[in-house]
Amino acid sequence: MKIAIIYLGRRGSGGPISLSLGRALAAPDEVSAYLSAGLESLLAWSTVPFPVQTVITYTGLLEAAWTLAFPSRIRALAAQVRAWQPDILLFPMFHPWNAALQKELAPIPSIVFVHDPRPHPGLTGWLHARFENASLKAAAHCIILSQIFQPDLVRRGVPPEHITVVPHGVLPKASLQVELPKASLQVELPKASLQVEQPQSHPPRPDRQQSGPTLLFSGRITTYKGLDVLLAAFESLRDRRPGLRLCIAGEGSLAPYRRQLDRLKNVEVTNRWLEDSEIPPLFSRADIVVLPYTSASQSGVLAVAAGFGLPVIATRTGGLSEQIQSGETGLLVSPGSVEELAAAIERLLDDPALASRLGAALQQDFEQNRSWEQTAGLILKVCKQILTTNGHK
């Protein structure tokens, strides 16, 4: 069976997810990958045991609109893929080109990952939903990462028998570290992509203490992430825990939280997108990872924390309850509850043995029950079903 993995994003967890899937699928079957030339973790693909081709997509909204209105780049990519004669197309992450590629490459059946079957409030606009719905309609099968969202995908027009739930695999340290290529690389990179930018140094605020445990909030900063709840919980602990630190790292507007931040000490903020190579140092100096979300499909941040064996406090929302067993692989609190969140933080601070045990159990759970090999097995089962029936488009 020949599987073409098509991932055209440039940054975020899509790269490590696609890479992990590719490595797992390549063991029993034949795989080829088609990636954006602007993928920030492109060099990490240099050691995969299968061919990798890159394509120039776009770098801004105007160029994106141009490529869709005049799809010569899309057709060129489709010709590359078709020349390899794949049996299955696998799209691990949404991209505006996906639906157009599925149309160009018909009747080759496609499998599409849907990471957010229920769009996050204020994040996904109607245009995103329109492009994604077109991709879902063209897909032979859809993959979701949380059972709770199957009804949402059905409401978007996907038949239940065309939906499979797979676990979100761990994002290991190795997949987040970009290494310089060795002499025998299979990946040919554009000249521009050969320049590896060194992580920018952002010194902590002067009032940050150099001792004490560190809480970590990482990822895109937007309303549903519940940063205001975490800041309120942190403020409630400052008198009893003067050495406690909070690290906030991610892209997004801090304007709604400025007053809270101005009142707090021991808070380090890196308000920008972090490169993949910056993630390991960030998580390595954290003691507890906090996910105070008020809405969630699942969490890639949780998958990274699992790779580092860190204890996690999250909320009972979306698919997080499927990723964490409260009291066994982490702690779950009610969304929006400052009191419960503060109490959970203190519980782990007062019981380091419990924190260590939860972190180790989370890592073990992801490695044993959510491995990429298991995910690849489920995907291969779907591929065989598609190829032995006439139900796909």
C-alpha positions in Angstrom: 0.0 0.0 0.0 1.3 3.4 -1.0 0.4 6.3 1.3 1.1 10.0 0.4 1.3 12.2 3.5 0.4 15.8 2.6 1.1 18.5 5.2 1.4 22.1 4.0 1.5 24.0 7.3 4.5 26.0 8.3 4.6 25.9 12.1 2.9 24.3 15.1 2.2 20.8 16.1 1.2 19.6 12.6 4.9 19.1 11.7 5.8 16.8 14.6 2.4 15.0 14.3 3.0 14.4 10.5 6.6 13.3 11.2 5.6 10.8 13.9 2.8 9.4 11.7 5.1 9.0 8.8 7.7 7.1 10.7 5.1 4.8 12.2 3.4 4.2 8.8 6.6 3.6 6.9 7.4 0.4 8.9 4.8 -1.9 7.2 4.0 0.2 4.1 5.4 2.5 1.5 5.2 6.2 2.4 6.0 9.5 0.6 5.7 13.0 2.2 4.8 16.3 0.5 5.6 19.3 2.7 5.6 23.1 2.7 9.1 24.4 1.9 8.5 26.9 4.8 7.9 24.2 7.4 9.9 25.3 10.5 10.8 21.7 11.5 11.7 20.6 7.9 15.3 19.6 8.9 13.8 17.1 11.3 12.6 15.1 8.3 16.2 14.5 7.1 16.4 11.1 8.7 13.1 9.6 7.7 13.4 6.3 5.7 11.1 7.5 2.8 11.2 10.2 0.1 10.2 13.8 1.0 9.3 16.5 -1.5 8.8 20.2 -0.7 6.5 22.7 -2.3 6.3 26.5 -2.1 2.8 27.4 -0.8 2.4 31.1 0.4 3.5 33.4 3.1 0.5 35.8 3.5 -3.2 36.2 3.1 -3.0 37.9 -0.3 -0.7 35.3 -1.7 -2.9 32.6 -0.3 -5.9 34.0 -2.0 -3.9 34.3 -5.3 -2.9 30.6 -5.1 -6.5 29.6 -4.7 -7.8 31.9 -7.5 -5.0 30.8 -9.8 -4.2 27.3 -8.6 -1.1 26.6 -10.7 1.0 25.7 -7.6 -1.8 23.4 -6.4 -1.9 21.6 -9.8 1.9 21.3 -9.9 1.8 19.6 -6.4 -1.1 17.4 -7.5 1.0 16.3 -10.5 3.9 15.4 -8.2 1.7 13.3 -6.0 0.0 11.6 -8.9 3.3 10.7 -10.5 4.1 8.6 -7.4 0.8 6.7 -7.9 -0.4 6.5 -4.2 -3.3 4.4 -3.1 -4.3 6.7 -0.3 -3.9 10.4 0.5 -3.4 11.3 4.2 -3.9 14.9 5.4 -2.8 15.1 9.0 -3.9 18.8 9.4 -6.2 21.3 7.8 -4.8 23.5 5.1 -6.8 25.8 2.6 -5.3 23.8 -0.3 -6.5 20.4 1.0 -9.9 20.4 -0.7 -8.5 21.6 -4.0 -5.8 18.9 -3.9 -8.4 16.3 -3.2 -10.4 17.4 -6.2 -7.3 17.4 -8.5 -6.2 14.0 -7.3 -9.6 12.3 -7.5 -10.5 9.4 -7.6 -7.6 8.6 -5.2 -9.3 8.3 -1.8 -8.3 10.7 1.0 -8.2 10.5 4.8 -8.5 13.8 6.6 -7.6 14.6 10.3 -10.1 16.9 11.9 -8.5 18.4 15.0 -11.3 20.8 15.9 -14.7 19.2 14.9 -16.3 21.9 17.1 -14.6 25.2 16.1 -13.2 27.2 19.0 -15.1 30.4 19.9 -13.5 33.4 18.2 -10.8 31.4 16.5 -12.2 29.8 13.4 -14.0 31.9 11.0 -16.6 31.0 8.4 -14.0 30.9 5.6 -11.9 28.3 7.5 -15.1 26.3 8.1 -16.1 26.6 4.4 -12.7 25.2 3.2 -12.6 22.5 5.8 -16.2 21.4 5.1 -15.3 21.1 1.4 -12.4 18.8 2.4 -14.6 16.7 4.7 -17.1 16.3 1.9 -14.4 15.1 -0.5 -12.8 12.7 2.0 -13.3 9.0 2.1 -12.8 8.9 5.8 -12.2 11.4 8.7 -10.0 10.9 11.8 -10.7 12.7 15.1 -8.8 12.6 18.3 -11.6 12.6 20.9 -14.7 10.4 21.0 -16.8 13.2 22.4 -16.7 15.2 19.2 -18.1 12.5 16.9 -21.6 14.0 16.9 -20.2 17.4 15.9 -18.6 15.9 12.8 -21.8 14.1 12.0 -23.7 17.4 12.2 -21.1 18.7 9.6 -22.3 16.0 7.2 -19.8 13.2 7.8 -21.5 9.7 8.1 -20.7 8.0 11.4 -19.3 5.0 9.6 -16.7 7.3 8.0 -15.3 8.5 11.3 -12.6 6.9 13.3 -11.2 8.0 16.7 -7.5 7.7 17.2 -5.5 8.9 20.3 -3.3 12.0 20.2 0.2 10.5 20.4 3.0 11.9 22.6 5.1 14.6 21.0 8.6 13.4 22.0 11.5 15.7 22.7 13.4 14.5 19.6 10.6 15.6 17.2 10.8 19.1 18.6 14.5 19.6 18.2 15.9 20.7 14.8 19.3 19.3 14.0 21.6 20.4 11.2 21.5 17.9 8.3 24.3 15.4 7.8 26.0 14.8 4.5 23.7 12.1 3.3 20.3 13.9 3.3 17.4 12.8 1.2 15.6 16.1 1.6 16.4 18.8 -0.9 15.7 22.2 0.7 15.4 25.6 -0.9 18.3 27.9 -0.2 16.2 30.1 2.0 15.2 27.2 4.3 18.8 26.3 5.0 19.3 29.2 7.4 18.5 28.0 10.9 17.5 30.9 13.1 18.9 30.8 16.6 16.2 31.1 19.3 15.8 34.7 20.5 16.8 35.4 24.1 14.1 37.0 26.2 15.4 37.8 29.7 12.9 37.3 32.5 11.4 40.2 34.3 13.7 41.7 37.0 11.3 40.8 39.8 11.5 37.1 38.9 13.0 35.1 41.8 15.7 32.5 40.9 14.3 29.8 43.2 11.0 28.1 43.6 8.7 25.9 41.5 7.5 27.1 38.0 4.1 26.8 36.5 4.0 26.8 32.7 1.2 28.0 30.4 2.2 27.4 26.8 0.5 27.8 23.5 -1.6 30.3 21.6 -3.1 33.0 23.8 -6.8 33.4 23.1 -9.9 33.8 25.1 -10.9 30.1 25.5 -7.5 29.2 26.9 -8.5 30.6 30.3 -5.4 32.5 31.0 -7.4 35.0 33.1 -8.4 32.1 35.4 -4.8 31.0 35.8 -3.6 34.5 36.6 -6.4 34.9 39.2 -5.4 31.5 40.8 -1.7 32.5 40.8 -2.6 35.8 42.4 -4.5 34.0 45.2 -1.4 32.0 46.0 1.2 34.7 46.1 1.0 35.4 49.8 1.3 31.7 50.8 3.7 30.8 48.0 6.1 33.8 47.6 8.6 31.8 45.6 6.1 30.4 43.1 6.8 31.4 39.5 4.6 31.5 36.4 5.9 31.2 32.8 3.6 32.3 30.0 4.8 31.5 26.5 2.8 31.9 23.3 1.5 34.2 20.6 -1.6 36.3 21.0 -2.9 39.5 22.5 -2.2 40.1 26.2 -4.3 43.3 26.3 -7.2 41.5 28.1 -4.8 40.4 30.9 -2.7 43.5 31.2 -4.2 44.7 34.5 -3.8 41.2 36.1 -0.2 41.0 34.9 0.7 44.4 36.2 -0.3 43.4 39.7 1.8 40.2 39.7 5.5 39.4 40.4 7.4 36.4 39.4 5.8 36.2 36.0 7.9 35.6 32.9 6.2 36.3 29.6 7.4 35.4 26.1 4.6 36.8 23.9 5.4 35.4 20.5 5.4 32.2 18.5 8.0 29.8 19.7 10.1 27.8 17.3 10.2 24.1 17.7 13.7 24.2 19.0 12.7 26.5 21.9 10.1 24.0 23.3 12.4 21.6 25.0 14.2 24.2 27.1 10.9 25.7 28.0 9.4 22.5 29.3 12.6 21.3 30.9 12.5 24.1 33.5 8.8 23.7 34.3 7.5 21.9 37.3 3.8 21.8 36.5 2.0 22.4 33.2 -1.4 24.1 33.5 -4.2 24.0 30.9 -7.0 26.2 32.3 -9.0 26.0 29.1 -12.7 26.8 29.0 -13.0 25.0 25.6 -10.9 22.4 24.1 -10.9 19.6 21.5 -7.7 18.0 22.8 -4.3 19.4 23.6 -1.0 19.2 21.8 0.6 21.0 24.9 -0.5 18.0 27.0 1.2 15.6 24.5 4.4 17.6 24.8 4.1 17.6 28.6 3.7 13.8 28.5 6.9 13.5 26.5 8.7 15.3 29.4 7.0 13.4 32.1 5.6 16.5 33.7 2.5 16.7 35.9 -0.5 18.4 34.3 -3.5 20.3 35.7 -6.3 20.7 33.1 -10.0 21.4 33.0 -12.9 19.0 32.4 -13.7 20.3 29.0 -13.8 18.9 25.5 -11.5 15.9 24.9 -9.2 16.7 27.9 -11.1 14.3 30.1 -10.3 11.5 27.5 -6.6 12.4 27.7 -6.3 12.6 31.5 -7.6 10.3 34.2 -7.9 12.7 37.2 -5.9 11.5 40.1 -4.0 8.9 38.0 -2.4 10.7 35.1 -3.0 14.3 36.1 -5.6 16.5 37.9 -8.8 17.8 36.4 -10.7 20.9 37.7 -13.9 22.6 36.6 -13.5 25.1 33.8 -13.4 28.7 35.0 -13.0 27.8 38.7 -10.2 29.9 40.3 -10.6 28.1 43.6 -10.3 24.6 42.2 -7.3 25.5 40.1 -5.5 27.1 43.0 -6.2 24.2 45.2 -4.9 21.7 42.6 -1.7 23.7 42.2 -1.2 23.7 46.0 -1.9 20.0 46.2 1.0 19.3 43.8 3.3 21.8 45.4 2.6 20.2 48.8 3.1 16.7 47.6 6.1 16.5 45.2 5.9 12.7 45.2 2.3 12.9 43.8 3.4 15.4 41.2 6.2 13.1 40.1 4.0 10.1 40.1 1.3 11.8 38.0 3.9 13.0 35.5 5.4 9.5 35.1 2.0 7.9 34.8 1.0 10.4 32.1 4.1 9.7 30.1 3.6 5.9 30.5 -0.1 6.2 29.4 0.8 8.1 26.2 3.7 5.7 25.4 1.7 2.5 26.1 -1.9 3.4 25.1 -1.4 6.4 22.7 1.7 5.4 20.7 2.1 6.4 17.1 2.4 2.8 16.2 -1.1 2.1 17.5 -2.4 5.2 15.7 -0.7 4.0 12.5 -2.4 0.6 12.9 -5.8 2.1 13.2 -5.1 4.3 10.1 -3.9 1.3 8.1 -7.0 -0.6 9.0 -9.1 2.3 7.7 -7.0 2.4 4.5 -7.6 -1.3 3.8 -11.3 -0.9 4.4 -11.4 2.0 1.9 -9.5 0.1 -0.7 -11.7 -3.0 -0.4 -15.0 -1.2 -0.8 -16.6 1.0 -3.4 -17.9 3.5 -0.8 -15.3 6.2 -1.3 -15.6 9.0 -3.7 
